[in-house]
Amino acid sequence: MPETDGGENFSSGSEQTTRRSILAEQIEEGIGELERPSGGLLLSALSAGLDVGFGPFLMVTVATLASGVWTEATMSIVLANLYAVGFIFVVLGRSELFTEHTTLAVLPVIDGRASLSELGRLWGLVYAGNIVGASLFAGIVVLVAPAYGIVDPSAFVDIGKKLVGHPPLVMLSAAILAGWLMGLLSWLVAAAQETISRVFFVWIIATTIGIAHLPHSIAGTVEVLAAVLVDPAMGFATFGEFLVLSTAGNAIGGSVFVALLKYGHVVREA
C-alpha cells in the first residue's frame, strides 16, 4: 500500500511540474514576443495575415470543383479540414497571429512581468499587420482566382455569408468560443514535443472552428472581405460589424477563458 501511495504522489508531482513548466515556457515566450522590435513584429504579423488566407483559398477552390457533386454534409466536413491549412502554415512558420497573443502575451502581464502598455503595443502591431495581410490576400484571390478559372465568384459569397447576418450577441459569443479555442491551441502547442503533435493540435482546433463557422477575426477577414468585394450589396458595414465583434470576442475568449484560468489553477496548485 505505501508503494502505491508513493507512486500516486510521484505521478501527481510530475503532472504539476509539467503544468508549471508549460506555464513557465508560455510566460517566457510571451516576454520574448513583447520585447521584439516593432518592425519585426509588424512584418511577421503581415506574413501571418497573408499565410492564413490559404485556408479560405483552398475552401473556395474545392467548393467550386465539388459544387453539385458532394452533399452539403460532405462539403462542410472537407472545407473545415481545408480551413486548418492556413493555421498550420502560420503556427509552424512561427508567424505572429493576434488570436494566439490573446493568451500568450497576456500571461506575462498577469504574472506581473510585463505592463499593459507593452501588451497594447504588441496587440496593436500584430493586429494591424494581420488585418493588412488578410485584406491583401482577399483582394488578390478575388482578382486572380476567378480570372484564372479555378474559382466561381459565388463560392466567395457562399462561404463569407456563413459568418455574418447573426445577431450581435450571438456573433460575439461565437467569437469568444473561437478565441477560447485559439488560446487552447497556444497552450497545447507548448505542451507538444514533436512537430507531428503540433500539426495535430493545430488541425483539430482549426477544423473545429471551421466546421462550426466560428468567427476568427483574421481568417474571417479573408472570407468576409472577399465576399463583400465580389458582392458589394453585402456592404462594407457588414464586414466592419464582423471585424469588431469577432475581434472583441476572440480577445475575451483567449484572455479570460485560457490565460486567466490556466494561470490561476496552475499557480494555486503550486
PyRosetta script that sets phi, psi and omega in degrees:
from pyrosetta import init, pose_from_sequence

init()
pose = pose_from_sequence("MPETDGGENFSSGSEQTTRRSILAEQIEEGIGELERPSGGLLLSALSAGLDVGFGPFLMVTVATLASGVWTEATMSIVLANLYAVGFIFVVLGRSELFTEHTTLAVLPVIDGRASLSELGRLWGLVYAGNIVGASLFAGIVVLVAPAYGIVDPSAFVDIGKKLVGHPPLVMLSAAILAGWLMGLLSWLVAAAQETISRVFFVWIIATTIGIAHLPHSIAGTVEVLAAVLVDPAMGFATFGEFLVLSTAGNAIGGSVFVALLKYGHVVREA")
pose.set_psi(1, -45.3)
pose.set_omega(1, 178.0)
pose.set_phi(2, -58.4)
pose.set_psi(2, -36.5)
pose.set_omega(2, -179.0)
pose.set_phi(3, -63.8)
pose.set_psi(3, -38.5)
pose.set_omega(3, 179.3)
pose.set_phi(4, -64.1)
pose.set_psi(4, -45.1)
pose.set_omega(4, 179.0)
pose.set_phi(5, -60.3)
pose.set_psi(5, -42.0)
pose.set_omega(5, -179.7)
pose.set_phi(6, -62.8)
pose.set_psi(6, -40.1)
pose.set_omega(6, 178.6)
pose.set_phi(7, -63.0)
pose.set_psi(7, -40.7)
pose.set_omega(7, 179.6)
pose.set_phi(8, -65.4)
pose.set_psi(8, -41.9)
pose.set_omega(8, 179.6)
pose.set_phi(9, -63.1)
pose.set_psi(9, -41.1)
pose.set_omega(9, 179.7)
pose.set_phi(10, -64.1)
pose.set_psi(10, -43.4)
pose.set_omega(10, -179.8)
pose.set_phi(11, -62.1)
pose.set_psi(11, -43.5)
pose.set_omega(11, -180.0)
pose.set_phi(12, -63.0)
pose.set_psi(12, -43.5)
pose.set_omega(12, 179.2)
pose.set_phi(13, -64.1)
pose.set_psi(13, -38.9)
pose.set_omega(13, 179.2)
pose.set_phi(14, -63.8)
pose.set_psi(14, -42.9)
pose.set_omega(14, 179.1)
pose.set_phi(15, -64.0)
pose.set_psi(15, -41.7)
pose.set_omega(15, 179.7)
pose.set_phi(16, -63.7)
pose.set_psi(16, -41.7)
pose.set_omega(16, 177.8)
pose.set_phi(17, -60.7)
pose.set_psi(17, -40.5)
pose.set_omega(17, 179.0)
pose.set_phi(18, -62.5)
pose.set_psi(18, -46.4)
pose.set_omega(18, 179.0)
pose.set_phi(19, -61.8)
pose.set_psi(19, -42.9)
pose.set_omega(19, 179.9)
pose.set_phi(20, -66.6)
pose.set_psi(20, -36.9)
pose.set_omega(20, 179.9)
pose.set_phi(21, -68.5)
pose.set_psi(21, -36.7)
pose.set_omega(21, 176.8)
pose.set_phi(22, -64.5)
pose.set_psi(22, -45.3)
pose.set_omega(22, 179.0)
pose.set_phi(23, -61.3)
pose.set_psi(23, -44.4)
pose.set_omega(23, 179.6)
pose.set_phi(24, -61.6)
pose.set_psi(24, -41.5)
pose.set_omega(24, 179.0)
pose.set_phi(25, -64.3)
pose.set_psi(25, -42.1)
pose.set_omega(25, 179.3)
pose.set_phi(26, -63.8)
pose.set_psi(26, -41.4)
pose.set_omega(26, 179.9)
pose.set_phi(27, -65.0)
pose.set_psi(27, -45.8)
pose.set_omega(27, 179.6)
pose.set_phi(28, -63.2)
pose.set_psi(28, -40.7)
pose.set_omega(28, 178.1)
pose.set_phi(29, -66.2)
pose.set_psi(29, -39.3)
pose.set_omega(29, 177.8)
pose.set_phi(30, -62.2)
pose.set_psi(30, -41.4)
pose.set_omega(30, 177.5)
pose.set_phi(31, -62.7)
pose.set_psi(31, -41.9)
pose.set_omega(31, 178.0)
pose.set_phi(32, -60.0)
pose.set_psi(32, -40.1)
pose.set_omega(32, 178.8)
pose.set_phi(33, -69.0)
pose.set_psi(33, -40.1)
pose.set_omega(33, 179.8)
pose.set_phi(34, -64.0)
pose.set_psi(34, -27.7)
pose.set_omega(34, -177.4)
pose.set_phi(35, -92.9)
pose.set_psi(35, -2.5)
pose.set_omega(35, -179.0)
pose.set_phi(36, -66.6)
pose.set_psi(36, 147.2)
pose.set_omega(36, 176.8)
pose.set_phi(37, -61.0)
pose.set_psi(37, 148.2)
pose.set_omega(37, -175.8)
pose.set_phi(38, -59.9)
pose.set_psi(38, -40.9)
pose.set_omega(38, -178.1)
pose.set_phi(39, -61.8)
pose.set_psi(39, -43.6)
pose.set_omega(39, 179.2)
pose.set_phi(40, -65.5)
pose.set_psi(40, -40.8)
pose.set_omega(40, 178.0)
pose.set_phi(41, -61.4)
pose.set_psi(41, -45.6)
pose.set_omega(41, -175.9)
pose.set_phi(42, -64.6)
pose.set_psi(42, -43.3)
pose.set_omega(42, -179.5)
pose.set_phi(43, -67.5)
pose.set_psi(43, -39.9)
pose.set_omega(43, 178.0)
pose.set_phi(44, -64.9)
pose.set_psi(44, -39.4)
pose.set_omega(44, 178.1)
pose.set_phi(45, -67.2)
pose.set_psi(45, -38.5)
pose.set_omega(45, 176.4)
pose.set_phi(46, -61.3)
pose.set_psi(46, -42.7)
pose.set_omega(46, 178.2)
pose.set_phi(47, -61.5)
pose.set_psi(47, -42.4)
pose.set_omega(47, 179.9)
pose.set_phi(48, -64.1)
pose.set_psi(48, -41.7)
pose.set_omega(48, 179.0)
pose.set_phi(49, -62.2)
pose.set_psi(49, -35.7)
pose.set_omega(49, 176.7)
pose.set_phi(50, -73.2)
pose.set_psi(50, -47.5)
pose.set_omega(50, -174.7)
pose.set_phi(51, -64.1)
pose.set_psi(51, -38.6)
pose.set_omega(51, -176.6)
pose.set_phi(52, -66.0)
pose.set_psi(52, -18.8)
pose.set_omega(52, 180.0)
pose.set_phi(53, -69.3)
pose.set_psi(53, -16.0)
pose.set_omega(53, -179.6)
pose.set_phi(54, -67.6)
pose.set_psi(54, -24.5)
pose.set_omega(54, 174.8)
pose.set_phi(55, -63.8)
pose.set_psi(55, -58.6)
pose.set_omega(55, 175.7)
pose.set_phi(56, -58.2)
pose.set_psi(56, -33.1)
pose.set_omega(56, 178.2)
pose.set_phi(57, -62.9)
pose.set_psi(57, -45.4)
pose.set_omega(57, 176.8)
pose.set_phi(58, -64.1)
pose.set_psi(58, -35.3)
pose.set_omega(58, 179.9)
pose.set_phi(59, -61.6)
pose.set_psi(59, -48.5)
pose.set_omega(59, -177.9)
pose.set_phi(60, -70.8)
pose.set_psi(60, -30.9)
pose.set_omega(60, 178.7)
pose.set_phi(61, -66.2)
pose.set_psi(61, -48.9)
pose.set_omega(61, -179.9)
pose.set_phi(62, -69.4)
pose.set_psi(62, -36.7)
pose.set_omega(62, 177.8)
pose.set_phi(63, -60.8)
pose.set_psi(63, -37.1)
pose.set_omega(63, 176.9)
pose.set_phi(64, -66.4)
pose.set_psi(64, -45.4)
pose.set_omega(64, -178.2)
pose.set_phi(65, -66.2)
pose.set_psi(65, -38.5)
pose.set_omega(65, -172.5)
pose.set_phi(66, -97.0)
pose.set_psi(66, 1.9)
pose.set_omega(66, -178.5)
pose.set_phi(67, -59.2)
pose.set_psi(67, 127.1)
pose.set_omega(67, -180.0)
pose.set_phi(68, 80.3)
pose.set_psi(68, -3.2)
pose.set_omega(68, -179.4)
pose.set_phi(69, -106.0)
pose.set_psi(69, -49.1)
pose.set_omega(69, -179.4)
pose.set_phi(70, -89.4)
pose.set_psi(70, 156.2)
pose.set_omega(70, 172.0)
pose.set_phi(71, -73.3)
pose.set_psi(71, 164.2)
pose.set_omega(71, -179.4)
pose.set_phi(72, -61.8)
pose.set_psi(72, -38.6)
pose.set_omega(72, -180.0)
pose.set_phi(73, -64.8)
pose.set_psi(73, -45.8)
pose.set_omega(73, 179.0)
pose.set_phi(74, -62.1)
pose.set_psi(74, -43.6)
pose.set_omega(74, 179.4)
pose.set_phi(75, -59.7)
pose.set_psi(75, -45.0)
pose.set_omega(75, -177.9)
pose.set_phi(76, -62.4)
pose.set_psi(76, -42.5)
pose.set_omega(76, -178.5)
pose.set_phi(77, -67.1)
pose.set_psi(77, -44.7)
pose.set_omega(77, -179.3)
pose.set_phi(78, -65.6)
pose.set_psi(78, -45.0)
pose.set_omega(78, -178.4)
pose.set_phi(79, -64.4)
pose.set_psi(79, -35.5)
pose.set_omega(79, 178.1)
pose.set_phi(80, -63.8)
pose.set_psi(80, -38.4)
pose.set_omega(80, 177.5)
pose.set_phi(81, -68.0)
pose.set_psi(81, -37.3)
pose.set_omega(81, 178.0)
pose.set_phi(82, -68.3)
pose.set_psi(82, -32.3)
pose.set_omega(82, 178.3)
pose.set_phi(83, -56.5)
pose.set_psi(83, -32.2)
pose.set_omega(83, -177.0)
pose.set_phi(84, -70.2)
pose.set_psi(84, -19.7)
pose.set_omega(84, -174.2)
pose.set_phi(85, -59.0)
pose.set_psi(85, -45.4)
pose.set_omega(85, -179.5)
pose.set_phi(86, -60.8)
pose.set_psi(86, -37.8)
pose.set_omega(86, 179.4)
pose.set_phi(87, -69.7)
pose.set_psi(87, -35.7)
pose.set_omega(87, 175.7)
pose.set_phi(88, -62.0)
pose.set_psi(88, -43.6)
pose.set_omega(88, 177.4)
pose.set_phi(89, -57.8)
pose.set_psi(89, -43.9)
pose.set_omega(89, -175.2)
pose.set_phi(90, -71.0)
pose.set_psi(90, -49.0)
pose.set_omega(90, -174.6)
pose.set_phi(91, -68.7)
pose.set_psi(91, -46.4)
pose.set_omega(91, 179.7)
pose.set_phi(92, -71.6)
pose.set_psi(92, -27.2)
pose.set_omega(92, 177.1)
pose.set_phi(93, -80.9)
pose.set_psi(93, -4.4)
pose.set_omega(93, 176.9)
pose.set_phi(94, 60.4)
pose.set_psi(94, 34.6)
pose.set_omega(94, 173.2)
pose.set_phi(95, -84.2)
pose.set_psi(95, 164.2)
pose.set_omega(95, -175.0)
pose.set_phi(96, -91.5)
pose.set_psi(96, 118.1)
pose.set_omega(96, 178.5)
pose.set_phi(97, -116.5)
pose.set_psi(97, 129.9)
pose.set_omega(97, -174.9)
pose.set_phi(98, -54.5)
pose.set_psi(98, -43.3)
pose.set_omega(98, -174.5)
pose.set_phi(99, -69.6)
pose.set_psi(99, -20.6)
pose.set_omega(99, 171.8)
pose.set_phi(100, -74.3)
pose.set_psi(100, -35.8)
pose.set_omega(100, -176.5)
pose.set_phi(101, -78.8)
pose.set_psi(101, -7.1)
pose.set_omega(101, 171.7)
pose.set_phi(102, -68.3)
pose.set_psi(102, -15.8)
pose.set_omega(102, 172.9)
pose.set_phi(103, -111.4)
pose.set_psi(103, -54.9)
pose.set_omega(103, -172.3)
pose.set_phi(104, -57.7)
pose.set_psi(104, -49.1)
pose.set_omega(104, -176.7)
pose.set_phi(105, -78.6)
pose.set_psi(105, -15.9)
pose.set_omega(105, -179.7)
pose.set_phi(106, -79.5)
pose.set_psi(106, -31.7)
pose.set_omega(106, -176.1)
pose.set_phi(107, -58.3)
pose.set_psi(107, -44.5)
pose.set_omega(107, 177.3)
pose.set_phi(108, -62.9)
pose.set_psi(108, -29.9)
pose.set_omega(108, 177.6)
pose.set_phi(109, -69.6)
pose.set_psi(109, -44.5)
pose.set_omega(109, 177.4)
pose.set_phi(110, -61.5)
pose.set_psi(110, -36.1)
pose.set_omega(110, -178.5)
pose.set_phi(111, -78.5)
pose.set_psi(111, -3.3)
pose.set_omega(111, 178.5)
pose.set_phi(112, 79.1)
pose.set_psi(112, 15.3)
pose.set_omega(112, -177.5)
pose.set_phi(113, -105.6)
pose.set_psi(113, 4.1)
pose.set_omega(113, 176.3)
pose.set_phi(114, -151.7)
pose.set_psi(114, 159.3)
pose.set_omega(114, -176.3)
pose.set_phi(115, -101.6)
pose.set_psi(115, 165.0)
pose.set_omega(115, 177.0)
pose.set_phi(116, -65.1)
pose.set_psi(116, -33.5)
pose.set_omega(116, 179.3)
pose.set_phi(117, -66.3)
pose.set_psi(117, -37.3)
pose.set_omega(117, 176.6)
pose.set_phi(118, -65.9)
pose.set_psi(118, -39.8)
pose.set_omega(118, 177.1)
pose.set_phi(119, -64.3)
pose.set_psi(119, -43.6)
pose.set_omega(119, 179.8)
pose.set_phi(120, -62.4)
pose.set_psi(120, -38.1)
pose.set_omega(120, 177.6)
pose.set_phi(121, -62.5)
pose.set_psi(121, -47.7)
pose.set_omega(121, -178.5)
pose.set_phi(122, -65.1)
pose.set_psi(122, -47.2)
pose.set_omega(122, 179.9)
pose.set_phi(123, -58.5)
pose.set_psi(123, -44.2)
pose.set_omega(123, -178.2)
pose.set_phi(124, -62.3)
pose.set_psi(124, -46.6)
pose.set_omega(124, -178.9)
pose.set_phi(125, -66.1)
pose.set_psi(125, -46.3)
pose.set_omega(125, -177.4)
pose.set_phi(126, -66.9)
pose.set_psi(126, -43.5)
pose.set_omega(126, -179.1)
pose.set_phi(127, -63.6)
pose.set_psi(127, -45.2)
pose.set_omega(127, 179.7)
pose.set_phi(128, -61.5)
pose.set_psi(128, -45.2)
pose.set_omega(128, 179.2)
pose.set_phi(129, -63.3)
pose.set_psi(129, -41.9)
pose.set_omega(129, 178.5)
pose.set_phi(130, -61.1)
pose.set_psi(130, -46.9)
pose.set_omega(130, -176.6)
pose.set_phi(131, -66.6)
pose.set_psi(131, -41.9)
pose.set_omega(131, 177.9)
pose.set_phi(132, -62.6)
pose.set_psi(132, -45.5)
pose.set_omega(132, 179.5)
pose.set_phi(133, -62.5)
pose.set_psi(133, -45.3)
pose.set_omega(133, 179.6)
pose.set_phi(134, -64.7)
pose.set_psi(134, -39.1)
pose.set_omega(134, 179.3)
pose.set_phi(135, -67.0)
pose.set_psi(135, -40.5)
pose.set_omega(135, 176.6)
pose.set_phi(136, -62.1)
pose.set_psi(136, -42.8)
pose.set_omega(136, -179.9)
pose.set_phi(137, -63.2)
pose.set_psi(137, -43.3)
pose.set_omega(137, 179.3)
pose.set_phi(138, -58.7)
pose.set_psi(138, -44.8)
pose.set_omega(138, 179.2)
pose.set_phi(139, -63.6)
pose.set_psi(139, -39.4)
pose.set_omega(139, -178.8)
pose.set_phi(140, -65.6)
pose.set_psi(140, -48.4)
pose.set_omega(140, -175.5)
pose.set_phi(141, -69.3)
pose.set_psi(141, -34.2)
pose.set_omega(141, 177.6)
pose.set_phi(142, -66.5)
pose.set_psi(142, -34.9)
pose.set_omega(142, -179.7)
pose.set_phi(143, -77.5)
pose.set_psi(143, -41.2)
pose.set_omega(143, -170.7)
pose.set_phi(144, -92.7)
pose.set_psi(144, -47.2)
pose.set_omega(144, -170.2)
pose.set_phi(145, -59.7)
pose.set_psi(145, -48.3)
pose.set_omega(145, 178.1)
pose.set_phi(146, -65.3)
pose.set_psi(146, -38.8)
pose.set_omega(146, 179.3)
pose.set_phi(147, -65.6)
pose.set_psi(147, -30.7)
pose.set_omega(147, 179.5)
pose.set_phi(148, -79.5)
pose.set_psi(148, -11.9)
pose.set_omega(148, 176.4)
pose.set_phi(149, 84.4)
pose.set_psi(149, 19.4)
pose.set_omega(149, -177.4)
pose.set_phi(150, -109.4)
pose.set_psi(150, -9.0)
pose.set_omega(150, -178.6)
pose.set_phi(151, -137.4)
pose.set_psi(151, 132.8)
pose.set_omega(151, 170.7)
pose.set_phi(152, -82.0)
pose.set_psi(152, 126.0)
pose.set_omega(152, -177.9)
pose.set_phi(153, -52.4)
pose.set_psi(153, -30.4)
pose.set_omega(153, -179.6)
pose.set_phi(154, -63.8)
pose.set_psi(154, -23.5)
pose.set_omega(154, 179.6)
pose.set_phi(155, -65.6)
pose.set_psi(155, -35.9)
pose.set_omega(155, 176.3)
pose.set_phi(156, -60.2)
pose.set_psi(156, -44.9)
pose.set_omega(156, -176.9)
pose.set_phi(157, -67.7)
pose.set_psi(157, -44.1)
pose.set_omega(157, -179.2)
pose.set_phi(158, -58.9)
pose.set_psi(158, -42.5)
pose.set_omega(158, -178.5)
pose.set_phi(159, -75.3)
pose.set_psi(159, -41.9)
pose.set_omega(159, -179.0)
pose.set_phi(160, -65.0)
pose.set_psi(160, -36.2)
pose.set_omega(160, -177.0)
pose.set_phi(161, -67.2)
pose.set_psi(161, -21.4)
pose.set_omega(161, 179.7)
pose.set_phi(162, -69.1)
pose.set_psi(162, -17.0)
pose.set_omega(162, -178.7)
pose.set_phi(163, -97.7)
pose.set_psi(163, -9.4)
pose.set_omega(163, -175.4)
pose.set_phi(164, -124.2)
pose.set_psi(164, 176.8)
pose.set_omega(164, 177.8)
pose.set_phi(165, 85.1)
pose.set_psi(165, 6.2)
pose.set_omega(165, 178.5)
pose.set_phi(166, -95.6)
pose.set_psi(166, 156.4)
pose.set_omega(166, 174.0)
pose.set_phi(167, -57.3)
pose.set_psi(167, 144.9)
pose.set_omega(167, -176.3)
pose.set_phi(168, -53.3)
pose.set_psi(168, -42.3)
pose.set_omega(168, -178.4)
pose.set_phi(169, -66.3)
pose.set_psi(169, -36.5)
pose.set_omega(169, 178.1)
pose.set_phi(170, -66.3)
pose.set_psi(170, -44.7)
pose.set_omega(170, -179.9)
pose.set_phi(171, -64.6)
pose.set_psi(171, -40.7)
pose.set_omega(171, 178.4)
pose.set_phi(172, -62.6)
pose.set_psi(172, -43.7)
pose.set_omega(172, -179.7)
pose.set_phi(173, -63.9)
pose.set_psi(173, -42.1)
pose.set_omega(173, 178.4)
pose.set_phi(174, -64.8)
pose.set_psi(174, -36.4)
pose.set_omega(174, 178.1)
pose.set_phi(175, -68.0)
pose.set_psi(175, -32.9)
pose.set_omega(175, 175.6)
pose.set_phi(176, -62.5)
pose.set_psi(176, -42.0)
pose.set_omega(176, 177.5)
pose.set_phi(177, -61.9)
pose.set_psi(177, -41.6)
pose.set_omega(177, 178.9)
pose.set_phi(178, -63.7)
pose.set_psi(178, -43.2)
pose.set_omega(178, 177.8)
pose.set_phi(179, -64.8)
pose.set_psi(179, -37.0)
pose.set_omega(179, 176.5)
pose.set_phi(180, -60.6)
pose.set_psi(180, -47.1)
pose.set_omega(180, 179.6)
pose.set_phi(181, -63.8)
pose.set_psi(181, -40.6)
pose.set_omega(181, 179.5)
pose.set_phi(182, -68.0)
pose.set_psi(182, -33.6)
pose.set_omega(182, 174.2)
pose.set_phi(183, -65.1)
pose.set_psi(183, -41.6)
pose.set_omega(183, 175.6)
pose.set_phi(184, -61.4)
pose.set_psi(184, -36.6)
pose.set_omega(184, 179.1)
pose.set_phi(185, -59.7)
pose.set_psi(185, -44.4)
pose.set_omega(185, 178.6)
pose.set_phi(186, -59.4)
pose.set_psi(186, -41.3)
pose.set_omega(186, -179.5)
pose.set_phi(187, -68.3)
pose.set_psi(187, -44.0)
pose.set_omega(187, -177.2)
pose.set_phi(188, -68.7)
pose.set_psi(188, -38.6)
pose.set_omega(188, 178.3)
pose.set_phi(189, -63.7)
pose.set_psi(189, -36.3)
pose.set_omega(189, 177.4)
pose.set_phi(190, -66.5)
pose.set_psi(190, -32.3)
pose.set_omega(190, -179.3)
pose.set_phi(191, -77.6)
pose.set_psi(191, -24.7)
pose.set_omega(191, -177.0)
pose.set_phi(192, -72.7)
pose.set_psi(192, 141.6)
pose.set_omega(192, -178.2)
pose.set_phi(193, -102.2)
pose.set_psi(193, -18.5)
pose.set_omega(193, -175.4)
pose.set_phi(194, -124.7)
pose.set_psi(194, 156.2)
pose.set_omega(194, -179.9)
pose.set_phi(195, -62.3)
pose.set_psi(195, -39.5)
pose.set_omega(195, -179.9)
pose.set_phi(196, -61.6)
pose.set_psi(196, -41.0)
pose.set_omega(196, 178.0)
pose.set_phi(197, -63.5)
pose.set_psi(197, -40.3)
pose.set_omega(197, 179.8)
pose.set_phi(198, -66.0)
pose.set_psi(198, -41.4)
pose.set_omega(198, 177.0)
pose.set_phi(199, -60.6)
pose.set_psi(199, -41.8)
pose.set_omega(199, 179.8)
pose.set_phi(200, -61.2)
pose.set_psi(200, -46.1)
pose.set_omega(200, -179.0)
pose.set_phi(201, -64.3)
pose.set_psi(201, -42.8)
pose.set_omega(201, 178.2)
pose.set_phi(202, -61.6)
pose.set_psi(202, -45.3)
pose.set_omega(202, -178.5)
pose.set_phi(203, -61.3)
pose.set_psi(203, -46.9)
pose.set_omega(203, -174.7)
pose.set_phi(204, -69.9)
pose.set_psi(204, -36.7)
pose.set_omega(204, 178.1)
pose.set_phi(205, -69.9)
pose.set_psi(205, -48.7)
pose.set_omega(205, -177.6)
pose.set_phi(206, -66.5)
pose.set_psi(206, -37.4)
pose.set_omega(206, 178.1)
pose.set_phi(207, -65.5)
pose.set_psi(207, -37.1)
pose.set_omega(207, 176.0)
pose.set_phi(208, -61.8)
pose.set_psi(208, -45.1)
pose.set_omega(208, 177.8)
pose.set_phi(209, -62.3)
pose.set_psi(209, -42.4)
pose.set_omega(209, -177.2)
pose.set_phi(210, -67.9)
pose.set_psi(210, -44.3)
pose.set_omega(210, -175.9)
pose.set_phi(211, -71.5)
pose.set_psi(211, -26.1)
pose.set_omega(211, 177.8)
pose.set_phi(212, -91.7)
pose.set_psi(212, -3.1)
pose.set_omega(212, -178.0)
pose.set_phi(213, 55.0)
pose.set_psi(213, 42.5)
pose.set_omega(213, 177.6)
pose.set_phi(214, -77.3)
pose.set_psi(214, 141.1)
pose.set_omega(214, -175.9)
pose.set_phi(215, -74.0)
pose.set_psi(215, 111.2)
pose.set_omega(215, 172.1)
pose.set_phi(216, -102.8)
pose.set_psi(216, 120.7)
pose.set_omega(216, -169.2)
pose.set_phi(217, -58.8)
pose.set_psi(217, -32.3)
pose.set_omega(217, -175.8)
pose.set_phi(218, -90.5)
pose.set_psi(218, -56.1)
pose.set_omega(218, 176.8)
pose.set_phi(219, -61.1)
pose.set_psi(219, -36.8)
pose.set_omega(219, 179.0)
pose.set_phi(220, -65.4)
pose.set_psi(220, -28.2)
pose.set_omega(220, 176.2)
pose.set_phi(221, -60.8)
pose.set_psi(221, -42.4)
pose.set_omega(221, 177.5)
pose.set_phi(222, -61.7)
pose.set_psi(222, -47.0)
pose.set_omega(222, -176.2)
pose.set_phi(223, -66.1)
pose.set_psi(223, -50.5)
pose.set_omega(223, -174.5)
pose.set_phi(224, -75.1)
pose.set_psi(224, -42.3)
pose.set_omega(224, -179.8)
pose.set_phi(225, -64.7)
pose.set_psi(225, -39.8)
pose.set_omega(225, 177.2)
pose.set_phi(226, -60.9)
pose.set_psi(226, -41.4)
pose.set_omega(226, 178.5)
pose.set_phi(227, -63.7)
pose.set_psi(227, -40.8)
pose.set_omega(227, 179.6)
pose.set_phi(228, -67.4)
pose.set_psi(228, -39.1)
pose.set_omega(228, 178.3)
pose.set_phi(229, -64.8)
pose.set_psi(229, -35.2)
pose.set_omega(229, 178.3)
pose.set_phi(230, -77.2)
pose.set_psi(230, -39.8)
pose.set_omega(230, -178.1)
pose.set_phi(231, -123.5)
pose.set_psi(231, 84.3)
pose.set_omega(231, -177.6)
pose.set_phi(232, -57.3)
pose.set_psi(232, -19.2)
pose.set_omega(232, 179.5)
pose.set_phi(233, -63.5)
pose.set_psi(233, -23.0)
pose.set_omega(233, 176.2)
pose.set_phi(234, -63.1)
pose.set_psi(234, -33.0)
pose.set_omega(234, 176.1)
pose.set_phi(235, 86.6)
pose.set_psi(235, 138.0)
pose.set_omega(235, 177.6)
pose.set_phi(236, -69.6)
pose.set_psi(236, -19.6)
pose.set_omega(236, 175.4)
pose.set_phi(237, -64.2)
pose.set_psi(237, -33.5)
pose.set_omega(237, 176.9)
pose.set_phi(238, -63.3)
pose.set_psi(238, -44.2)
pose.set_omega(238, 177.5)
pose.set_phi(239, -64.1)
pose.set_psi(239, -41.6)
pose.set_omega(239, 179.8)
pose.set_phi(240, -61.9)
pose.set_psi(240, -42.6)
pose.set_omega(240, 177.9)
pose.set_phi(241, -63.3)
pose.set_psi(241, -43.9)
pose.set_omega(241, 177.5)
pose.set_phi(242, -58.5)
pose.set_psi(242, -45.7)
pose.set_omega(242, -175.5)
pose.set_phi(243, -64.1)
pose.set_psi(243, -43.1)
pose.set_omega(243, -178.9)
pose.set_phi(244, -65.1)
pose.set_psi(244, -49.7)
pose.set_omega(244, -176.0)
pose.set_phi(245, -69.4)
pose.set_psi(245, -40.6)
pose.set_omega(245, -179.8)
pose.set_phi(246, -67.9)
pose.set_psi(246, -38.7)
pose.set_omega(246, 179.3)
pose.set_phi(247, -65.0)
pose.set_psi(247, -46.5)
pose.set_omega(247, 179.4)
pose.set_phi(248, -62.2)
pose.set_psi(248, -45.1)
pose.set_omega(248, -179.6)
pose.set_phi(249, -65.0)
pose.set_psi(249, -43.1)
pose.set_omega(249, 177.9)
pose.set_phi(250, -59.9)
pose.set_psi(250, -43.2)
pose.set_omega(250, -179.3)
pose.set_phi(251, -64.6)
pose.set_psi(251, -41.9)
pose.set_omega(251, 178.9)
pose.set_phi(252, -65.3)
pose.set_psi(252, -46.1)
pose.set_omega(252, -177.6)
pose.set_phi(253, -60.1)
pose.set_psi(253, -47.1)
pose.set_omega(253, -179.1)
pose.set_phi(254, -71.5)
pose.set_psi(254, -39.4)
pose.set_omega(254, -175.1)
pose.set_phi(255, -75.9)
pose.set_psi(255, -44.2)
pose.set_omega(255, -173.5)
pose.set_phi(256, -86.9)
pose.set_psi(256, -51.8)
pose.set_omega(256, -170.7)
pose.set_phi(257, -82.3)
pose.set_psi(257, -12.3)
pose.set_omega(257, 176.3)
pose.set_phi(258, -119.2)
pose.set_psi(258, -60.6)
pose.set_omega(258, -175.0)
pose.set_phi(259, -59.4)
pose.set_psi(259, -54.2)
pose.set_omega(259, -177.5)
pose.set_phi(260, -65.2)
pose.set_psi(260, -45.9)
pose.set_omega(260, -176.7)
pose.set_phi(261, -69.2)
pose.set_psi(261, -44.8)
pose.set_omega(261, 179.7)
pose.set_phi(262, -63.0)
pose.set_psi(262, -46.2)
pose.set_omega(262, 179.7)
pose.set_phi(263, -61.1)
pose.set_psi(263, -44.7)
pose.set_omega(263, -176.9)
pose.set_phi(264, -61.3)
pose.set_psi(264, -47.5)
pose.set_omega(264, -174.5)
pose.set_phi(265, -75.0)
pose.set_psi(265, -32.1)
pose.set_omega(265, 178.3)
pose.set_phi(266, -69.7)
pose.set_psi(266, -43.8)
pose.set_omega(266, -178.3)
pose.set_phi(267, -67.8)
pose.set_psi(267, -39.9)
pose.set_omega(267, 179.6)
pose.set_phi(268, -65.7)
pose.set_psi(268, -38.6)
pose.set_omega(268, 176.9)
pose.set_phi(269, -64.6)
pose.set_psi(269, -35.7)
pose.set_omega(269, -178.4)
pose.set_phi(270, -70.0)
pose.dump_pdb("model.pdb")
